[in-house]
Amino acid sequence: MGVEIESRQGVCEAGAPSGPITSVVDCGGGTIGYGAYDSGVGFVGPDGVRRTLGHHDHLVNHVAADPTGRFLASSSSDYTVGIWDLALGRRVARLDGHSDDVEAFTFLSDGYGVSASRDSSLIVWDLDNQAPIHRLRGHESDALSVSTDGQQIYSSGDDMTLRVWDAASGVLNHTFGPFTEETDTCDVDVARGRAVLGCDDGCVRVFDIERATLAGEISAHRSGIKKVAVSTTGHIFSAAYDQHLLVWDPESHELVAELDRPPGVWERSLSWGRDGTSVFAGTFDGGVISWSIA
C-alpha cells in the first residue's frame, strides 16, 4: 500500500475553532464534519472553506454522520447530543437524557441512533421525536465507544468489556471480557461478522460475533489504543499514544501500512472515509488532515 497525505485545514471563517479538532467524519461529497475542543461543530466543504454550524455548552467529544451525509451528530461533555442539518446549516435536535459526558454516537436505522456516556449507560433514541426508547444498562463504568451493524449495538469502556446489545429490544446479548485493561474503542466489520476492540495494553482484539469467540489478537502498539476503525473493505485502523497510526489486513491481521504522523494529530479523532481508501484526522491546532491509501 502506498500512502499520500494532504492537509484539509481549509480557509477559516470567522468563529471557526483555532484549537483542537477532537473528531472528524466523512459526510460524503468532499465534505468533512468536525467537532472541536472549544465546543464548536462544523464542516470543511469541498471548496476548502470551514464553516461553523453552532456550539455546545462544553467540548465536543465525537461526531458521526448519517448514511445520507446530510445529518451530523455531535456528542458533548455538556451531557447532550446535537443533531445538525448540513443543508440548513443549523441544529435541528438536542438529545438530553444522560447525566455525564456523552462520548460517542452512531446512527442506527432511519430515524434512530444510540449514544454512549460516562454515566455508564447507552440510550437508543427516536430522533424524530427527540425521545429515548431504551436505556441500556450493564457497563460498570464509563461507556466510551459505540458502533452498530444495524441489528446489534457494540459498546466498550472503562469496565474493560465489549458488550453486544440487540438494537430493537435493548437486551444485552453477550459480554466479552472483562479484560485486564480498559477498552476505549470498538468498531464492527459487518461483512465478516466481527467486532474489533482497541485496548489499553496496546492490543487489537477481533471477535467472531456469531460464535462469541476470539478470532484474532494483534499486538499493535506499545501503549493504550485510543481509536480503532474498520473501513468498508474491512481493513482495521488503529491509533495509540505511542504515536503510531497503523493499518492492518482484515484476514491475515498483518501490518499493511503505517501513516506518516504530522505533529499534533489527535489520536482519538481518526476515522475512515466512505471510499475505504481515505483516513481523516483532526489536529491540536484546528486542522483536518487526510491520507490516501492505495
C-alpha positions as CSV (number, residue, x, y, z in Angstrom):
1,M,0.0,0.0,0.0
2,G,1.2,3.5,-0.9
3,V,0.2,6.4,1.4
4,E,-0.2,10.1,0.5
5,I,-1.0,12.8,2.9
6,E,-3.0,16.0,2.3
7,S,-3.8,19.0,4.5
8,R,-7.5,19.8,4.7
9,Q,-7.1,22.8,7.0
10,G,-9.1,24.9,4.7
11,V,-9.9,28.6,4.9
12,C,-11.2,29.6,8.3
13,E,-14.3,31.6,8.6
14,A,-14.9,33.9,11.5
15,G,-15.6,31.9,14.6
16,A,-14.0,28.7,13.3
17,P,-12.1,26.9,16.0
18,S,-8.4,27.8,16.5
19,G,-7.8,25.0,19.0
20,P,-8.0,21.2,18.8
21,I,-10.3,19.3,16.5
22,T,-11.4,16.3,18.6
23,S,-13.3,14.3,16.0
24,V,-13.9,14.2,12.2
25,V,-16.1,12.2,9.9
26,D,-16.6,11.9,6.2
27,C,-20.0,13.1,5.2
28,G,-19.6,12.3,1.5
29,G,-19.3,14.6,-1.5
30,G,-16.0,16.0,-0.3
31,T,-17.5,17.3,3.0
32,I,-15.8,16.5,6.3
33,G,-17.7,17.2,9.5
34,Y,-15.8,18.0,12.7
35,G,-16.2,18.6,16.4
36,A,-13.9,20.9,18.4
37,Y,-12.5,21.3,21.9
38,D,-13.9,24.8,22.0
39,S,-17.5,23.3,21.8
40,G,-17.9,24.1,18.1
41,V,-19.5,21.8,15.4
42,G,-18.9,22.4,11.7
43,F,-17.6,21.1,8.4
44,V,-15.0,21.7,5.8
45,G,-16.7,21.8,2.4
46,P,-15.4,20.6,-1.0
47,D,-14.4,24.2,-1.6
48,G,-12.0,24.0,1.3
49,V,-13.9,26.6,3.4
50,R,-14.5,25.6,7.0
51,R,-18.0,26.6,8.3
52,T,-19.3,26.5,11.9
53,L,-22.8,25.1,12.4
54,G,-23.1,26.1,16.1
55,H,-21.8,25.3,19.6
56,H,-22.5,23.1,22.6
57,D,-22.1,24.3,26.1
58,H,-18.9,22.2,26.6
59,L,-16.3,20.5,24.4
60,V,-17.4,18.1,21.6
61,N,-16.0,14.5,22.1
62,H,-17.2,12.9,18.9
63,V,-19.1,13.5,15.6
64,A,-20.9,10.9,13.4
65,A,-22.7,11.3,10.0
66,D,-25.8,9.6,8.9
67,P,-25.7,7.4,5.8
68,T,-27.1,10.2,3.6
69,G,-24.4,12.6,4.8
70,R,-26.9,15.3,5.5
71,F,-27.1,15.0,9.2
72,L,-24.2,15.3,11.7
73,A,-24.5,14.1,15.3
74,S,-22.2,15.7,18.0
75,S,-21.6,14.1,21.4
76,S,-20.6,16.6,24.1
77,S,-19.4,17.0,27.6
78,D,-22.5,19.1,28.2
79,Y,-24.3,15.7,28.5
80,T,-26.2,16.1,25.3
81,V,-26.1,15.0,21.6
82,G,-26.8,17.6,18.9
83,I,-28.2,16.7,15.5
84,W,-27.2,19.2,12.8
85,D,-28.7,19.5,9.3
86,L,-25.8,20.4,6.9
87,A,-28.2,21.6,4.2
88,L,-30.0,24.0,6.6
89,G,-26.8,24.9,8.4
90,R,-28.2,24.6,11.9
91,R,-29.0,22.3,14.8
92,V,-32.4,20.5,14.4
93,A,-32.4,18.4,17.6
94,R,-30.9,18.3,21.1
95,L,-31.0,14.9,22.8
96,D,-30.9,15.4,26.6
97,G,-31.0,12.3,28.7
98,H,-27.6,11.5,30.1
99,S,-26.2,12.6,33.4
100,D,-22.5,12.8,32.4
101,D,-20.3,13.4,29.3
102,V,-21.6,11.8,26.1
103,E,-18.6,10.2,24.4
104,A,-19.9,8.7,21.2
105,F,-23.0,8.3,19.0
106,T,-23.9,6.2,16.0
107,F,-26.9,6.3,13.7
108,L,-29.0,3.1,13.6
109,S,-31.8,2.6,11.0
110,D,-33.5,5.6,9.6
111,G,-34.7,7.9,12.4
112,Y,-32.9,6.2,15.2
113,G,-29.5,6.4,16.9
114,V,-27.6,5.4,20.0
115,S,-25.3,7.3,22.4
116,A,-22.7,6.2,24.9
117,S,-21.9,8.2,28.1
118,R,-19.7,8.3,31.1
119,D,-22.8,7.8,33.2
120,S,-22.2,4.1,32.2
121,S,-25.3,3.8,30.0
122,L,-26.3,3.9,26.4
123,I,-29.5,5.4,25.1
124,V,-31.4,4.4,21.9
125,W,-33.1,7.5,20.6
126,D,-36.1,8.1,18.4
127,L,-34.6,11.1,16.5
128,D,-37.8,12.4,15.0
129,N,-39.4,12.8,18.5
130,Q,-36.1,13.5,20.3
131,A,-37.1,10.9,22.8
132,P,-35.3,7.9,24.4
133,I,-36.6,4.4,23.5
134,H,-34.3,2.2,25.6
135,R,-31.6,2.9,28.2
136,L,-29.0,0.2,28.0
137,R,-27.5,-0.6,31.4
138,G,-24.8,-3.1,32.1
139,H,-21.4,-1.3,31.9
140,E,-20.0,-0.9,35.3
141,S,-18.0,2.3,34.4
142,D,-17.8,4.9,31.7
143,A,-19.1,3.8,28.2
144,L,-16.7,5.4,25.7
145,S,-17.4,3.9,22.3
146,V,-20.4,2.6,20.4
147,S,-20.9,1.0,16.9
148,T,-23.5,-0.9,15.1
149,D,-24.1,-3.4,12.2
150,G,-27.8,-2.3,12.1
151,Q,-29.0,-5.4,14.0
152,Q,-26.8,-5.2,17.1
153,I,-25.1,-2.5,19.1
154,Y,-21.4,-2.8,20.3
155,S,-20.1,-0.7,23.2
156,S,-16.9,-0.6,25.1
157,G,-15.5,1.4,28.0
158,D,-13.6,1.7,31.3
159,D,-15.1,-1.5,32.7
160,M,-12.8,-3.5,30.4
161,T,-15.6,-5.1,28.5
162,L,-17.1,-5.2,25.0
163,R,-20.8,-5.6,25.1
164,V,-23.3,-6.7,22.4
165,W,-26.9,-5.5,22.5
166,D,-30.0,-6.2,20.4
167,A,-30.7,-2.9,18.7
168,A,-34.5,-3.4,18.6
169,S,-35.1,-4.6,22.2
170,G,-32.1,-3.2,24.0
171,V,-31.4,-6.6,25.5
172,L,-27.8,-7.5,26.3
173,N,-26.8,-10.4,24.1
174,H,-23.2,-11.0,25.1
175,T,-20.3,-9.6,27.1
176,F,-16.7,-10.1,26.0
177,G,-14.3,-9.7,29.0
178,P,-13.6,-8.3,31.4
179,F,-10.1,-8.0,30.2
180,T,-7.1,-6.8,32.1
181,E,-7.0,-3.3,30.6
182,E,-9.6,-0.6,29.7
183,T,-11.3,-0.9,26.3
184,D,-11.6,2.6,25.0
185,T,-12.7,2.0,21.4
186,C,-14.6,-0.5,19.3
187,D,-16.0,-0.9,15.8
188,V,-17.6,-3.7,13.7
189,D,-16.6,-5.4,10.4
190,V,-20.1,-6.1,9.1
191,A,-19.1,-8.2,6.1
192,R,-17.1,-10.7,8.2
193,G,-19.3,-10.7,11.3
194,R,-16.6,-9.5,13.5
195,A,-16.2,-6.9,16.3
196,V,-12.9,-5.1,16.7
197,L,-11.7,-3.8,20.1
198,G,-8.8,-1.5,21.0
199,C,-7.4,-2.0,24.5
200,D,-5.1,-0.1,26.8
201,D,-2.5,-2.9,26.7
202,G,-1.8,-2.0,23.0
203,C,-3.7,-5.0,21.6
204,V,-6.4,-5.0,18.9
205,R,-8.7,-7.9,19.6
206,V,-11.0,-9.3,16.9
207,F,-14.1,-11.3,17.8
208,D,-16.3,-13.6,15.8
209,I,-19.7,-12.3,16.8
210,E,-21.9,-15.3,16.0
211,R,-19.6,-17.8,17.8
212,A,-18.7,-15.3,20.6
213,T,-15.1,-16.3,20.3
214,L,-11.8,-14.5,19.9
215,A,-10.9,-14.6,16.2
216,G,-7.5,-12.9,16.4
217,E,-5.3,-10.7,18.5
218,I,-2.9,-8.1,17.1
219,S,0.0,-6.8,19.3
220,A,-0.3,-3.5,17.6
221,H,1.1,-0.8,19.9
222,R,3.3,-0.1,22.8
223,S,0.7,2.0,24.7
224,G,-3.0,2.3,25.0
225,I,-5.1,2.3,21.9
226,K,-7.4,5.3,21.6
227,K,-9.1,4.6,18.3
228,V,-9.9,1.6,16.1
229,A,-11.9,1.9,13.0
230,V,-12.9,-0.6,10.3
231,S,-13.1,0.5,6.6
232,T,-15.6,-0.5,4.1
233,T,-13.1,-3.1,2.9
234,G,-12.6,-4.5,6.4
235,H,-9.1,-3.0,6.9
236,I,-8.5,-2.2,10.6
237,F,-7.0,1.2,11.5
238,S,-5.5,1.7,15.0
239,A,-4.1,4.8,16.7
240,A,-2.4,4.9,20.1
241,Y,-0.4,7.1,22.5
242,D,2.8,5.6,21.1
243,Q,2.0,8.0,18.1
244,H,1.8,5.2,15.5
245,L,-1.0,5.2,13.0
246,L,-1.4,1.7,11.6
247,V,-3.5,-0.2,9.0
248,W,-4.0,-4.0,9.3
249,D,-5.1,-6.6,6.8
250,P,-8.7,-7.9,7.7
251,E,-7.8,-11.5,7.1
252,S,-4.1,-12.1,8.0
253,H,-4.0,-9.2,10.6
254,E,-0.6,-8.3,9.2
255,L,0.5,-4.7,9.0
256,V,-0.1,-3.3,5.6
257,A,0.6,0.5,6.1
258,E,1.9,3.0,8.6
259,L,0.7,6.5,8.1
260,D,3.1,9.4,8.4
261,R,2.0,11.3,11.6
262,P,2.2,15.1,11.3
263,P,2.7,16.9,14.6
264,G,-0.4,17.5,16.7
265,V,-2.7,14.7,15.4
266,W,-5.4,13.9,17.9
267,E,-5.3,10.1,18.2
268,R,-9.0,9.8,19.1
269,S,-10.1,11.8,16.1
270,L,-9.2,9.4,13.3
271,S,-11.8,7.9,11.0
272,W,-12.1,6.1,7.7
273,G,-13.6,7.8,4.7
274,R,-16.6,6.4,2.9
275,D,-14.4,5.2,0.0
276,G,-12.5,2.8,2.2
277,T,-9.1,4.2,1.0
278,S,-9.0,7.6,2.9
279,V,-8.3,8.3,6.5
280,F,-9.1,11.6,8.2
281,A,-7.9,13.2,11.4
282,G,-8.2,16.3,13.4
283,T,-5.2,18.2,14.8
284,F,-4.5,20.1,18.0
285,D,-4.1,23.3,16.0
286,G,-7.5,23.2,14.5
287,G,-6.7,21.5,11.2
288,V,-8.1,18.5,9.3
289,I,-5.6,16.0,7.7
290,S,-6.3,13.3,5.2
291,W,-4.3,10.3,3.9
292,S,-5.0,8.5,0.6
293,I,-4.1,4.8,0.9
294,A,-3.7,2.9,-2.5
